Structures are given as structure tokens and as C-alpha cells.
């Protein structure tokens, strides 16, 4: 019972802290609105051209491939942690996974999708 009370007290304290910070920011923060604040701004550099210009399809393809391989590599971490407990069955299944991943990598390499020109 004592643990439940301390967790509930901590949760109430966290919520009150968040509400207090929001109230303090709205009461003490600046209220002047300027047109400069509405301009798009990224990475510390003002835009030189319109933000709505067309982007190359190759950029999207590269980002999708990065996400695909990045997420698949993340699946190797649980296997690496449990590799001794999974024995030969785990080795065969991760071998099949890496084979499919490697086949996809060779395919996109042969199609020259990784060349940035």
C-alpha cells in the first residue's frame, strides 16, 4: 500500500509540475507577434527559395531504403542478447533473416539505387 501511495503522489507531482510550467510560460512569456516568427526557418539558416518546390524522387527512395534497412537491423539486437538461449533454431532463423536482408541489399546495389548523382 505504501508503494502505491508514493507512486500516486509522484504522478500528481509530475502533473502539477507540467501544469505549473505551462501556466508560468503563458503568464510570463512574451506576447508580441511579429511576421518574422511565422517565416519558415530550419537548421539556423533562413530559406533562400520557396519551401514548396519539388523534391527529387531519388531522395524519397533513399530515405525509404534507409528506414527499411535501419529498422531491420534493429531486429538483430534481441537476437544478439538471446543468441545462446535460442541455440540452433535461433541461428537458422537469424540466418534466413540476414539472407533475405542481404539479398535485398544486393538487389538495390545491382539496380544502382544507392548511387547519388
Secondary structure, DSSP 8 states (H G I E B T S, - for coil): -HHHHHHHHHHHHHHHHHHHHHHHHHHHS-----GGGGS-EETTEE-SS-TTS---HHHHHHHHHHHHHHHHHHHHHHHHHSHHHHHHHHHHHHHHHHHHHHHHHHHHHHTTTT---
